[in-house]
Amino acid sequence: MTRQAREQFFATLAMLLTLAAGGAFVGSLSGGLLVPITAVLVMAYAKGRFIVLDFMELRASRGVLKSALLAWPAVLLSLALVRAATVSLIG
């Protein structure tokens, strides 16, 4: 592993840990409100994007696999947002 690759790895790892801690903090204080839940879901997508692009080494690639792997968490998190919005409107 080159020095540049090691630095990029640790930078990405630090960003993932920061997003995880931030998501946990915001989620614990959300109180069921829609805006903090949306923020947590956006942070979750950012973490998934970092994992797909950096840890799966798909940042430089082009193709259907990269698009599909980025679309999958977007679809799931969109469904989670719709569920949270529905619950906040109904209840």
PDB file as gemmi writes it, atoms N, CA and C in Angstrom:
CRYST1    1.000    1.000    1.000  90.00  90.00  90.00 P 1                      
ATOM      1  N   MET A   1       0.846  -1.165   0.000  1.00  0.00           N  
ATOM      2  CA  MET A   1       0.000   0.000   0.000  1.00  0.00           C  
ATOM      3  C   MET A   1       0.896   1.234   0.000  1.00  0.00           C  
ATOM      4  N   THR A   2       0.634   2.119  -0.930  1.00  0.00           N  
ATOM      5  CA  THR A   2       1.430   3.336  -1.013  1.00  0.00           C  
ATOM      6  C   THR A   2       1.017   4.321   0.076  1.00  0.00           C  
ATOM      7  N   ARG A   3       1.836   5.307   0.248  1.00  0.00           N  
ATOM      8  CA  ARG A   3       1.558   6.317   1.280  1.00  0.00           C  
ATOM      9  C   ARG A   3       0.267   7.063   0.966  1.00  0.00           C  
ATOM     10  N   GLN A   4       0.071   7.413  -0.289  1.00  0.00           N  
ATOM     11  CA  GLN A   4      -1.135   8.133  -0.693  1.00  0.00           C  
ATOM     12  C   GLN A   4      -2.383   7.273  -0.473  1.00  0.00           C  
ATOM     13  N   ALA A   5      -2.309   6.001  -0.810  1.00  0.00           N  
ATOM     14  CA  ALA A   5      -3.444   5.104  -0.607  1.00  0.00           C  
ATOM     15  C   ALA A   5      -3.750   4.937   0.878  1.00  0.00           C  
ATOM     16  N   ARG A   6      -2.715   4.847   1.694  1.00  0.00           N  
ATOM     17  CA  ARG A   6      -2.901   4.716   3.141  1.00  0.00           C  
ATOM     18  C   ARG A   6      -3.551   5.979   3.710  1.00  0.00           C  
ATOM     19  N   GLU A   7      -3.104   7.144   3.263  1.00  0.00           N  
ATOM     20  CA  GLU A   7      -3.690   8.394   3.729  1.00  0.00           C  
ATOM     21  C   GLU A   7      -5.149   8.511   3.312  1.00  0.00           C  
ATOM     22  N   GLN A   8      -5.455   8.118   2.076  1.00  0.00           N  
ATOM     23  CA  GLN A   8      -6.840   8.153   1.618  1.00  0.00           C  
ATOM     24  C   GLN A   8      -7.699   7.170   2.411  1.00  0.00           C  
ATOM     25  N   PHE A   9      -7.154   6.007   2.713  1.00  0.00           N  
ATOM     26  CA  PHE A   9      -7.874   5.016   3.509  1.00  0.00           C  
ATOM     27  C   PHE A   9      -8.214   5.567   4.887  1.00  0.00           C  
ATOM     28  N   PHE A  10      -7.237   6.162   5.560  1.00  0.00           N  
ATOM     29  CA  PHE A  10      -7.479   6.690   6.902  1.00  0.00           C  
ATOM     30  C   PHE A  10      -8.409   7.903   6.863  1.00  0.00           C  
ATOM     31  N   ALA A  11      -8.318   8.712   5.822  1.00  0.00           N  
ATOM     32  CA  ALA A  11      -9.238   9.846   5.697  1.00  0.00           C  
ATOM     33  C   ALA A  11     -10.668   9.366   5.508  1.00  0.00           C  
ATOM     34  N   THR A  12     -10.861   8.360   4.674  1.00  0.00           N  
ATOM     35  CA  THR A  12     -12.192   7.807   4.464  1.00  0.00           C  
ATOM     36  C   THR A  12     -12.703   7.134   5.729  1.00  0.00           C  
ATOM     37  N   LEU A  13     -11.853   6.416   6.408  1.00  0.00           N  
ATOM     38  CA  LEU A  13     -12.247   5.771   7.663  1.00  0.00           C  
ATOM     39  C   LEU A  13     -12.642   6.812   8.707  1.00  0.00           C  
ATOM     40  N   ALA A  14     -11.893   7.890   8.801  1.00  0.00           N  
ATOM     41  CA  ALA A  14     -12.233   8.960   9.740  1.00  0.00           C  
ATOM     42  C   ALA A  14     -13.573   9.594   9.384  1.00  0.00           C  
ATOM     43  N   MET A  15     -13.819   9.782   8.099  1.00  0.00           N  
ATOM     44  CA  MET A  15     -15.091  10.359   7.667  1.00  0.00           C  
ATOM     45  C   MET A  15     -16.250   9.420   7.994  1.00  0.00           C  
ATOM     46  N   LEU A  16     -16.057   8.120   7.777  1.00  0.00           N  
ATOM     47  CA  LEU A  16     -17.102   7.149   8.105  1.00  0.00           C  
ATOM     48  C   LEU A  16     -17.389   7.123   9.599  1.00  0.00           C  
ATOM     49  N   LEU A  17     -16.356   7.148  10.415  1.00  0.00           N  
ATOM     50  CA  LEU A  17     -16.558   7.153  11.860  1.00  0.00           C  
ATOM     51  C   LEU A  17     -17.238   8.438  12.326  1.00  0.00           C  
ATOM     52  N   THR A  18     -16.878   9.566  11.722  1.00  0.00           N  
ATOM     53  CA  THR A  18     -17.522  10.835  12.052  1.00  0.00           C  
ATOM     54  C   THR A  18     -18.996  10.816  11.672  1.00  0.00           C  
ATOM     55  N   LEU A  19     -19.295  10.309  10.479  1.00  0.00           N  
ATOM     56  CA  LEU A  19     -20.691  10.221  10.055  1.00  0.00           C  
ATOM     57  C   LEU A  19     -21.484   9.264  10.939  1.00  0.00           C  
ATOM     58  N   ALA A  20     -20.868   8.165  11.343  1.00  0.00           N  
ATOM     59  CA  ALA A  20     -21.553   7.213  12.215  1.00  0.00           C  
ATOM     60  C   ALA A  20     -21.846   7.832  13.579  1.00  0.00           C  
ATOM     61  N   ALA A  21     -20.856   8.505  14.157  1.00  0.00           N  
ATOM     62  CA  ALA A  21     -21.063   9.148  15.457  1.00  0.00           C  
ATOM     63  C   ALA A  21     -22.081  10.285  15.350  1.00  0.00           C  
ATOM     64  N   GLY A  22     -21.983  11.054  14.286  1.00  0.00           N  
ATOM     65  CA  GLY A  22     -22.951  12.142  14.079  1.00  0.00           C  
ATOM     66  C   GLY A  22     -24.354  11.632  13.872  1.00  0.00           C  
ATOM     67  N   GLY A  23     -24.483  10.552  13.110  1.00  0.00           N  
ATOM     68  CA  GLY A  23     -25.802   9.956  12.900  1.00  0.00           C  
ATOM     69  C   GLY A  23     -26.393   9.411  14.189  1.00  0.00           C  
ATOM     70  N   ALA A  24     -25.569   8.793  15.000  1.00  0.00           N  
ATOM     71  CA  ALA A  24     -26.037   8.277  16.286  1.00  0.00           C  
ATOM     72  C   ALA A  24     -26.451   9.422  17.202  1.00  0.00           C  
ATOM     73  N   PHE A  25     -25.674  10.498  17.215  1.00  0.00           N  
ATOM     74  CA  PHE A  25     -25.986  11.644  18.063  1.00  0.00           C  
ATOM     75  C   PHE A  25     -27.284  12.321  17.624  1.00  0.00           C  
ATOM     76  N   VAL A  26     -27.404  12.596  16.334  1.00  0.00           N  
ATOM     77  CA  VAL A  26     -28.608  13.252  15.821  1.00  0.00           C  
ATOM     78  C   VAL A  26     -29.822  12.332  15.989  1.00  0.00           C  
ATOM     79  N   GLY A  27     -29.627  11.046  15.732  1.00  0.00           N  
ATOM     80  CA  GLY A  27     -30.733  10.099  15.887  1.00  0.00           C  
ATOM     81  C   GLY A  27     -31.213   9.992  17.319  1.00  0.00           C  
ATOM     82  N   SER A  28     -30.301  10.082  18.269  1.00  0.00           N  
ATOM     83  CA  SER A  28     -30.707   9.979  19.670  1.00  0.00           C  
ATOM     84  C   SER A  28     -31.461  11.216  20.133  1.00  0.00           C  
ATOM     85  N   LEU A  29     -31.226  12.343  19.500  1.00  0.00           N  
ATOM     86  CA  LEU A  29     -31.904  13.578  19.876  1.00  0.00           C  
ATOM     87  C   LEU A  29     -33.073  13.928  18.965  1.00  0.00           C  
ATOM     88  N   SER A  30     -33.400  13.061  18.006  1.00  0.00           N  
ATOM     89  CA  SER A  30     -34.403  13.413  17.001  1.00  0.00           C  
ATOM     90  C   SER A  30     -35.799  13.537  17.580  1.00  0.00           C  
ATOM     91  N   GLY A  31     -36.149  12.668  18.503  1.00  0.00           N  
ATOM     92  CA  GLY A  31     -37.481  12.726  19.089  1.00  0.00           C  
ATOM     93  C   GLY A  31     -38.585  12.432  18.101  1.00  0.00           C  
ATOM     94  N   GLY A  32     -38.262  11.741  17.019  1.00  0.00           N  
ATOM     95  CA  GLY A  32     -39.276  11.395  16.032  1.00  0.00           C  
ATOM     96  C   GLY A  32     -39.603  12.503  15.048  1.00  0.00           C  
ATOM     97  N   LEU A  33     -38.868  13.610  15.070  1.00  0.00           N  
ATOM     98  CA  LEU A  33     -39.112  14.698  14.136  1.00  0.00           C  
ATOM     99  C   LEU A  33     -38.553  14.346  12.763  1.00  0.00           C  
ATOM    100  N   LEU A  34     -39.149  14.902  11.747  1.00  0.00           N  
ATOM    101  CA  LEU A  34     -38.814  14.512  10.376  1.00  0.00           C  
ATOM    102  C   LEU A  34     -37.458  15.062   9.912  1.00  0.00           C  
ATOM    103  N   VAL A  35     -37.101  16.281  10.288  1.00  0.00           N  
ATOM    104  CA  VAL A  35     -35.850  16.886   9.817  1.00  0.00           C  
ATOM    105  C   VAL A  35     -34.624  16.127  10.336  1.00  0.00           C  
ATOM    106  N   PRO A  36     -34.546  15.806  11.637  1.00  0.00           N  
ATOM    107  CA  PRO A  36     -33.383  15.018  12.084  1.00  0.00           C  
ATOM    108  C   PRO A  36     -33.347  13.618  11.477  1.00  0.00           C  
ATOM    109  N   ILE A  37     -34.503  13.021  11.270  1.00  0.00           N  
ATOM    110  CA  ILE A  37     -34.528  11.700  10.637  1.00  0.00           C  
ATOM    111  C   ILE A  37     -34.005  11.795   9.217  1.00  0.00           C  
ATOM    112  N   THR A  38     -34.373  12.843   8.508  1.00  0.00           N  
ATOM    113  CA  THR A  38     -33.860  13.063   7.155  1.00  0.00           C  
ATOM    114  C   THR A  38     -32.347  13.255   7.177  1.00  0.00           C  
ATOM    115  N   ALA A  39     -31.849  14.003   8.157  1.00  0.00           N  
ATOM    116  CA  ALA A  39     -30.403  14.218   8.272  1.00  0.00           C  
ATOM    117  C   ALA A  39     -29.674  12.896   8.515  1.00  0.00           C  
ATOM    118  N   VAL A  40     -30.239  12.051   9.361  1.00  0.00           N  
ATOM    119  CA  VAL A  40     -29.620  10.749   9.627  1.00  0.00           C  
ATOM    120  C   VAL A  40     -29.627   9.889   8.362  1.00  0.00           C  
ATOM    121  N   LEU A  41     -30.701   9.929   7.601  1.00  0.00           N  
ATOM    122  CA  LEU A  41     -30.759   9.141   6.366  1.00  0.00           C  
ATOM    123  C   LEU A  41     -29.778   9.661   5.319  1.00  0.00           C  
ATOM    124  N   VAL A  42     -29.582  10.963   5.256  1.00  0.00           N  
ATOM    125  CA  VAL A  42     -28.592  11.527   4.334  1.00  0.00           C  
ATOM    126  C   VAL A  42     -27.183  11.098   4.748  1.00  0.00           C  
ATOM    127  N   MET A  43     -26.923  11.106   6.056  1.00  0.00           N  
ATOM    128  CA  MET A  43     -25.618  10.639   6.542  1.00  0.00           C  
ATOM    129  C   MET A  43     -25.430   9.154   6.242  1.00  0.00           C  
ATOM    130  N   ALA A  44     -26.491   8.382   6.341  1.00  0.00           N  
ATOM    131  CA  ALA A  44     -26.406   6.951   6.035  1.00  0.00           C  
ATOM    132  C   ALA A  44     -26.086   6.744   4.558  1.00  0.00           C  
ATOM    133  N   TYR A  45     -26.693   7.556   3.677  1.00  0.00           N  
ATOM    134  CA  TYR A  45     -26.365   7.431   2.252  1.00  0.00           C  
ATOM    135  C   TYR A  45     -24.917   7.823   1.987  1.00  0.00           C  
ATOM    136  N   ALA A  46     -24.446   8.864   2.655  1.00  0.00           N  
ATOM    137  CA  ALA A  46     -23.049   9.279   2.475  1.00  0.00           C  
ATOM    138  C   ALA A  46     -22.101   8.166   2.899  1.00  0.00           C  
ATOM    139  N   LYS A  47     -22.423   7.487   4.007  1.00  0.00           N  
ATOM    140  CA  LYS A  47     -21.578   6.366   4.440  1.00  0.00           C  
ATOM    141  C   LYS A  47     -21.600   5.247   3.409  1.00  0.00           C  
ATOM    142  N   GLY A  48     -22.771   4.927   2.896  1.00  0.00           N  
ATOM    143  CA  GLY A  48     -22.863   3.890   1.872  1.00  0.00           C  
ATOM    144  C   GLY A  48     -22.104   4.252   0.612  1.00  0.00           C  
ATOM    145  N   ARG A  49     -22.146   5.519   0.251  1.00  0.00           N  
ATOM    146  CA  ARG A  49     -21.420   5.982  -0.941  1.00  0.00           C  
ATOM    147  C   ARG A  49     -19.913   5.854  -0.747  1.00  0.00           C  
ATOM    148  N   PHE A  50     -19.425   6.238   0.440  1.00  0.00           N  
ATOM    149  CA  PHE A  50     -18.000   6.080   0.734  1.00  0.00           C  
ATOM    150  C   PHE A  50     -17.589   4.610   0.664  1.00  0.00           C  
ATOM    151  N   ILE A  51     -18.407   3.742   1.200  1.00  0.00           N  
ATOM    152  CA  ILE A  51     -18.076   2.314   1.191  1.00  0.00           C  
ATOM    153  C   ILE A  51     -18.028   1.781  -0.228  1.00  0.00           C  
ATOM    154  N   VAL A  52     -19.034   2.128  -1.034  1.00  0.00           N  
ATOM    155  CA  VAL A  52     -19.070   1.633  -2.415  1.00  0.00           C  
ATOM    156  C   VAL A  52     -17.899   2.179  -3.219  1.00  0.00           C  
ATOM    157  N   LEU A  53     -17.646   3.465  -3.107  1.00  0.00           N  
ATOM    158  CA  LEU A  53     -16.621   4.072  -3.957  1.00  0.00           C  
ATOM    159  C   LEU A  53     -15.203   3.770  -3.490  1.00  0.00           C  
ATOM    160  N   ASP A  54     -14.960   3.815  -2.193  1.00  0.00           N  
ATOM    161  CA  ASP A  54     -13.585   3.696  -1.711  1.00  0.00           C  
ATOM    162  C   ASP A  54     -13.222   2.284  -1.281  1.00  0.00           C  
ATOM    163  N   PHE A  55     -14.020   1.675  -0.428  1.00  0.00           N  
ATOM    164  CA  PHE A  55     -13.641   0.366   0.082  1.00  0.00           C  
ATOM    165  C   PHE A  55     -13.885  -0.750  -0.927  1.00  0.00           C  
ATOM    166  N   MET A  56     -14.849  -0.559  -1.821  1.00  0.00           N  
ATOM    167  CA  MET A  56     -15.048  -1.539  -2.887  1.00  0.00           C  
ATOM    168  C   MET A  56     -14.248  -1.163  -4.136  1.00  0.00           C  
ATOM    169  N   GLU A  57     -13.529  -0.060  -4.049  1.00  0.00           N  
ATOM    170  CA  GLU A  57     -12.641   0.425  -5.108  1.00  0.00           C  
ATOM    171  C   GLU A  57     -13.352   0.611  -6.443  1.00  0.00           C  
ATOM    172  N   LEU A  58     -14.512   1.249  -6.406  1.00  0.00           N  
ATOM    173  CA  LEU A  58     -15.272   1.506  -7.623  1.00  0.00           C  
ATOM    174  C   LEU A  58     -15.266   2.977  -8.014  1.00  0.00           C  
ATOM    175  N   ARG A  59     -14.439   3.768  -7.351  1.00  0.00           N  
ATOM    176  CA  ARG A  59     -14.425   5.205  -7.644  1.00  0.00           C  
ATOM    177  C   ARG A  59     -14.022   5.487  -9.098  1.00  0.00           C  
ATOM    178  N   ALA A  60     -13.048   4.786  -9.622  1.00  0.00           N  
ATOM    179  CA  ALA A  60     -12.552   5.050 -10.976  1.00  0.00           C  
ATOM    180  C   ALA A  60     -13.278   4.235 -12.043  1.00  0.00           C  
ATOM    181  N   SER A  61     -14.117   3.326 -11.635  1.00  0.00           N  
ATOM    182  CA  SER A  61     -14.767   2.462 -12.623  1.00  0.00           C  
ATOM    183  C   SER A  61     -16.025   3.114 -13.175  1.00  0.00           C  
ATOM    184  N   ARG A  62     -16.411   2.634 -14.338  1.00  0.00           N  
ATOM    185  CA  ARG A  62     -17.661   3.038 -14.965  1.00  0.00           C  
ATOM    186  C   ARG A  62     -18.434   1.778 -15.279  1.00  0.00           C  
ATOM    187  N   GLY A  63     -19.707   1.825 -15.059  1.00  0.00           N  
ATOM    188  CA  GLY A  63     -20.485   0.656 -15.400  1.00  0.00           C  
ATOM    189  C   GLY A  63     -21.769   0.572 -14.609  1.00  0.00           C  
ATOM    190  N   VAL A  64     -22.480  -0.483 -14.904  1.00  0.00           N  
ATOM    191  CA  VAL A  64     -23.786  -0.696 -14.313  1.00  0.00           C  
ATOM    192  C   VAL A  64     -23.665  -1.076 -12.833  1.00  0.00           C  
ATOM    193  N   LEU A  65     -22.633  -1.826 -12.476  1.00  0.00           N  
ATOM    194  CA  LEU A  65     -22.473  -2.272 -11.097  1.00  0.00           C  
ATOM    195  C   LEU A  65     -22.331  -1.088 -10.146  1.00  0.00           C  
ATOM    196  N   LYS A  66     -21.538  -0.115 -10.517  1.00  0.00           N  
ATOM    197  CA  LYS A  66     -21.348   1.066  -9.671  1.00  0.00           C  
ATOM    198  C   LYS A  66     -22.672   1.805  -9.497  1.00  0.00           C  
ATOM    199  N   SER A  67     -23.395   1.998 -10.581  1.00  0.00           N  
ATOM    200  CA  SER A  67     -24.678   2.686 -10.513  1.00  0.00           C  
ATOM    201  C   SER A  67     -25.685   1.909  -9.668  1.00  0.00           C  
ATOM    202  N   ALA A  68     -25.703   0.606  -9.837  1.00  0.00           N  
ATOM    203  CA  ALA A  68     -26.639  -0.218  -9.078  1.00  0.00           C  
ATOM    204  C   ALA A  68     -26.305  -0.205  -7.592  1.00  0.00           C  
ATOM    205  N   LEU A  69     -25.019  -0.266  -7.269  1.00  0.00           N  
ATOM    206  CA  LEU A  69     -24.621  -0.252  -5.864  1.00  0.00           C  
ATOM    207  C   LEU A  69     -24.859   1.100  -5.206  1.00  0.00           C  
ATOM    208  N   LEU A  70     -24.867   2.178  -5.967  1.00  0.00           N  
ATOM    209  CA  LEU A  70     -25.189   3.486  -5.414  1.00  0.00           C  
ATOM    210  C   LEU A  70     -26.696   3.714  -5.352  1.00  0.00           C  
ATOM    211  N   ALA A  71     -27.436   3.093  -6.260  1.00  0.00           N  
ATOM    212  CA  ALA A  71     -28.890   3.252  -6.279  1.00  0.00           C  
ATOM    213  C   ALA A  71     -29.563   2.442  -5.183  1.00  0.00           C  
ATOM    214  N   TRP A  72     -28.988   1.299  -4.824  1.00  0.00           N  
ATOM    215  CA  TRP A  72     -29.608   0.424  -3.829  1.00  0.00           C  
ATOM    216  C   TRP A  72     -29.821   1.122  -2.485  1.00  0.00           C  
ATOM    217  N   PRO A  73     -28.797   1.731  -1.873  1.00  0.00           N  
ATOM    218  CA  PRO A  73     -29.074   2.426  -0.604  1.00  0.00           C  
ATOM    219  C   PRO A  73     -29.971   3.645  -0.793  1.00  0.00           C  
ATOM    220  N   ALA A  74     -29.907   4.292  -1.958  1.00  0.00           N  
ATOM    221  CA  ALA A  74     -30.776   5.441  -2.199  1.00  0.00           C  
ATOM    222  C   ALA A  74     -32.243   5.019  -2.191  1.00  0.00           C  
ATOM    223  N   VAL A  75     -32.545   3.895  -2.804  1.00  0.00           N  
ATOM    224  CA  VAL A  75     -33.925   3.393  -2.825  1.00  0.00           C  
ATOM    225  C   VAL A  75     -34.371   3.009  -1.424  1.00  0.00           C  
ATOM    226  N   LEU A  76     -33.541   2.263  -0.712  1.00  0.00           N  
ATOM    227  CA  LEU A  76     -33.910   1.836   0.641  1.00  0.00           C  
ATOM    228  C   LEU A  76     -34.077   3.020   1.579  1.00  0.00           C  
ATOM    229  N   LEU A  77     -33.187   3.996   1.509  1.00  0.00           N  
ATOM    230  CA  LEU A  77     -33.291   5.154   2.386  1.00  0.00           C  
ATOM    231  C   LEU A  77     -34.452   6.058   1.988  1.00  0.00           C  
ATOM    232  N   SER A  78     -34.792   6.098   0.715  1.00  0.00           N  
ATOM    233  CA  SER A  78     -35.982   6.839   0.284  1.00  0.00           C  
ATOM    234  C   SER A  78     -37.245   6.194   0.846  1.00  0.00           C  
ATOM    235  N   LEU A  79     -37.289   4.868   0.821  1.00  0.00           N  
ATOM    236  CA  LEU A  79     -38.433   4.171   1.412  1.00  0.00           C  
ATOM    237  C   LEU A  79     -38.506   4.428   2.922  1.00  0.00           C  
ATOM    238  N   ALA A  80     -37.370   4.469   3.584  1.00  0.00           N  
ATOM    239  CA  ALA A  80     -37.355   4.773   5.015  1.00  0.00           C  
ATOM    240  C   ALA A  80     -37.847   6.193   5.274  1.00  0.00           C  
ATOM    241  N   LEU A  81     -37.489   7.128   4.404  1.00  0.00           N  
ATOM    242  CA  LEU A  81     -37.954   8.508   4.552  1.00  0.00           C  
ATOM    243  C   LEU A  81     -39.461   8.600   4.328  1.00  0.00           C  
ATOM    244  N   VAL A  82     -39.959   7.885   3.331  1.00  0.00           N  
ATOM    245  CA  VAL A  82     -41.402   7.870   3.085  1.00  0.00           C  
ATOM    246  C   VAL A  82     -42.130   7.291   4.291  1.00  0.00           C  
ATOM    247  N   ARG A  83     -41.590   6.233   4.867  1.00  0.00           N  
ATOM    248  CA  ARG A  83     -42.208   5.645   6.048  1.00  0.00           C  
ATOM    249  C   ARG A  83     -42.207   6.622   7.222  1.00  0.00           C  
ATOM    250  N   ALA A  84     -41.084   7.310   7.431  1.00  0.00           N  
ATOM    251  CA  ALA A  84     -40.992   8.262   8.532  1.00  0.00           C  
ATOM    252  C   ALA A  84     -41.967   9.435   8.320  1.00  0.00           C  
ATOM    253  N   ALA A  85     -42.080   9.896   7.089  1.00  0.00           N  
ATOM    254  CA  ALA A  85     -43.012  10.985   6.786  1.00  0.00           C  
ATOM    255  C   ALA A  85     -44.452  10.543   6.995  1.00  0.00           C  
ATOM    256  N   THR A  86     -44.762   9.321   6.588  1.00  0.00           N  
ATOM    257  CA  THR A  86     -46.111   8.794   6.766  1.00  0.00           C  
ATOM    258  C   THR A  86     -46.453   8.648   8.248  1.00  0.00           C  
ATOM    259  N   VAL A  87     -45.515   8.139   9.011  1.00  0.00           N  
ATOM    260  CA  VAL A  87     -45.744   7.982  10.452  1.00  0.00           C  
ATOM    261  C   VAL A  87     -45.904   9.333  11.130  1.00  0.00           C  
ATOM    262  N   SER A  88     -45.124  10.336  10.729  1.00  0.00           N  
ATOM    263  CA  SER A  88     -45.243  11.644  11.359  1.00  0.00           C  
ATOM    264  C   SER A  88     -46.552  12.345  10.975  1.00  0.00           C  
ATOM    265  N   LEU A  89     -47.044  12.078   9.773  1.00  0.00           N  
ATOM    266  CA  LEU A  89     -48.319  12.690   9.350  1.00  0.00           C  
ATOM    267  C   LEU A  89     -49.518  11.997   9.987  1.00  0.00           C  
ATOM    268  N   ILE A  90     -49.453  10.678  10.095  1.00  0.00           N  
ATOM    269  CA  ILE A  90     -50.569   9.921  10.655  1.00  0.00           C  
ATOM    270  C   ILE A  90     -50.612  10.036  12.170  1.00  0.00           C  
ATOM    271  N   GLY A  91     -49.443   9.859  12.788  1.00  0.00           N  
ATOM    272  CA  GLY A  91     -49.415   9.797  14.246  1.00  0.00           C  
ATOM    273  C   GLY A  91     -48.907  11.035  14.797  1.00  0.00           C  
TER     274      GLY A  91                                                      
END                                                                             
